[in-house]
């Protein structure tokens, strides 16, 4: 009997620490950083800790600022951003290309959008103008 209880506890712990993105309920979920309701499918983002806790954001700049502030000492397993060209589709933020363009408004005013890769970012830059950044460079650009 003790073995079954122990096995049940271990199973519960393993299942509860699932490191995967959570679905964003647009129009209902609030941004972890600024508390605004998440409505924009082209600019939403999310981080998931190594323990499986997900934090959702209405804008990429909110995610970056949260990583610099309240989550700076937290181990992050997943950094996710919405693909501007495929609204609602989250992708690996560390592999994305970022465009800051006055011609694309983002929810918090940084005019920051993410694209699947550098080629997609270059194509967007031709259309909207602006400055392209990598994951590392956008974090420095948004440094408080």
N, C-alpha and C positions, 0 to 999 in steps of 0.2 A: 504494500500500500504506500509506504514512504517513497518507493521508487517512482510510482505513478505521479505522486504529488510533485516530486522533484522534476520529473520529466515535463510535467505541465507548466511549471514555473519557468524552466529553461525555454520551452517552446514559446511561451508568452513573451519573454524577454527578446528572443530572436525576432519574432514577428513585429513587436512594437518598435524595433530599431531599424525599420526598413528605410534605407536611404534612397528615396526617389522623390521626384517632384510631386507637389499636390496640385490638383486642378484649381485654377483660378476662377472663382465665381464673379464674372464681370458684372458690375452694377451692385454687388453685394459685399464682396471682400474689401477690407480697408488696407491701405498701405501701412506696413509696419513702421516706416520712418515718419511720414507726415500725416497719417491718419485719413487722407483723402480716399474716397471710394475709388476702386480700380475700375475704370471704364474703357480705357484706350488699349485695344488689343495690339497695337503696333509698338507700344512703348513699355509694356509691363515687364517685370522681371521677378526673379525669385532666387533665393539661396537656400540650400539644404545643408544642415550641419552633419557632421559625421555620426551623430546620434539619431539622425532622421527628422529633426525639427525643421519645418519649412517656414521661411519668412517671405512674404509676398510684397511687391512694390508696384506703385502706379507709374513709376518712371525709372529709367536706368540710373539717373543721377541720384535718386533716393537710395537705391541699392548701394551705389558706390559710397555715398556719405554714411550710410549705416555701417558698411564694412570698415570705414575709417573711424567711426564713433563707437556705438554700442556693441558691435560685433567684432571689434578689432582683436580681441583675445579668444575668439571662438574658432574652433576647427571647422572649416567649411569643406564639404564633400562636393557640392555642385554649385556652380555659378551659372545662372540661366538668364537669358534675355529673349525678348520677342524679336522675331525676324520681321523687319519693317515690310519686306516684300511678301510675307506670308503671315498676316496678322493672326495672333493667337498661338502660333507655333513657337515653342520655346526651344532654344538652341544653346550650346555651350558658349558661355560668354567669353571664355579665354581664347576661343578660336575665331570669334567674330571680328568684323571690321566696323568701326564707329565713325559716323559722319556728324559733325556739328555744322548745321546749316540754318541760316536765318529763314530759309524758305520752308523748313519743316518744323512746326511747333511741337514741342513735347510738353507733357502735363505740368512740369515744374519750371519751364522756361529756359532750360539749358539748350534747347533745340538739338537734342542728342537722339540719334537713331542708330540701331544696330543692323548689320547686314551679314549674311551667311559667311562671306569670305571677302578677301581683298578685291577680287574681281567684281563682285556685286557692289562693294563699296565704291570702287572707281566708277562704275556705271551710274550709280546714284549721284556721285559727285559731279559727273558731266551734266546730269539733268538738273540738279538743285544747287550746285556750287557749294563751297564750304571747305572744311578741313577734315582729313581722314586721320584716324587714330587706331592704334592697336589696343588690346586690353590693358597692357602695362601703361601706355601713354595716356589713355583716357583717365585712368586713376590719378595720374600726376596732374593732368589738366584740371581735374575737379577737386584737387587737394584743397582742403579748407585752411 
